[in-house]
Amino acid sequence: MFPAMTQGHRHSDQHVEQKPLGHRLARLRKARGLTQTDLAHHLETTQTVVSDYEIGRRRIHLHRAQQIAEILQVSVDELLGRSVTNTKNGNNR
């Protein structure tokens, strides 16, 4: 469904760059008033893992993106930086 979120598809046109994704994650997390430790607690992981997501050192897999989106009260599309226009036209599939 999201090729860029798995290890085997690094050169896909649909590749989600990890650094911009991490920056978006940090911005959304801060906008909700959460620390990395807070988010880690909700995800049942460590602050280091959240930090690694935010700096692009670790990939965010689909199931984790879904969890993060739910915690931050945003859509997975918003977390991934997909535009509203693409979503309305059905181009996000």
C-alpha positions in Angstrom: 0.0 0.0 0.0 2.8 2.4 0.9 5.9 1.1 -0.9 8.2 3.7 0.6 7.4 2.5 4.1 9.1 -0.9 3.6 12.8 -1.6 3.2 12.6 -3.1 -0.3 11.3 -0.1 -2.3 13.8 2.7 -1.8 13.7 4.0 -5.4 10.0 4.1 -5.9 8.4 7.3 -7.3 6.1 7.2 -4.3 9.0 7.2 -1.9 8.3 9.1 1.3 11.5 10.9 2.3 12.3 10.0 5.9 13.7 13.4 6.9 10.7 15.5 5.8 8.4 12.9 7.4 10.4 13.1 10.6 10.2 16.9 10.5 6.4 16.7 10.0 6.2 14.3 12.9 8.1 16.6 15.2 6.0 19.6 14.2 2.7 17.7 14.7 3.9 16.3 18.0 4.9 19.7 19.3 1.7 21.3 18.1 -0.2 18.7 20.3 2.0 19.7 23.3 3.7 16.3 23.4 7.3 15.6 24.2 9.2 12.7 22.5 8.9 10.8 25.8 5.1 11.4 25.8 4.7 10.1 22.3 7.0 7.1 23.1 4.9 6.3 26.1 1.7 6.2 23.9 3.5 4.1 21.4 4.9 1.8 24.1 8.5 2.4 22.8 11.4 4.5 23.9 12.2 8.2 23.4 15.2 7.2 21.3 13.0 5.5 18.8 10.8 8.6 18.5 14.0 10.7 18.1 15.2 8.3 15.4 11.9 8.7 13.5 12.1 12.5 13.7 15.7 12.7 12.4 15.1 10.2 9.7 17.4 7.5 11.1 14.6 5.0 11.4 11.8 4.2 9.0 8.2 4.5 10.1 6.3 1.4 9.0 2.6 1.6 8.1 1.2 0.1 11.3 3.3 2.6 13.3 2.3 5.5 11.1 -1.4 4.6 11.7 -0.7 4.6 15.5 1.1 7.9 15.4 -1.6 9.5 13.3 -4.3 8.4 15.7 -2.3 9.7 18.7 -1.7 13.0 17.0 -5.3 13.2 15.8 -4.4 13.6 12.1 -4.9 11.4 9.1 -2.1 9.2 7.8 -2.1 11.2 4.6 -1.4 14.4 6.6 1.4 12.7 8.5 2.9 11.5 5.2 2.6 14.9 3.7 0.1 13.9 1.0 -1.8 16.9 -0.3 -5.6 17.3 0.1 -5.9 17.7 -3.6 -4.4 14.3 -4.3 -6.7 12.7 -1.7 -9.8 14.3 -3.2 -8.9 13.1 -6.7 -8.1 9.6 -5.5 -4.5 9.8 -6.6 -3.2 8.7 -3.2 -3.9 5.0 -3.9 
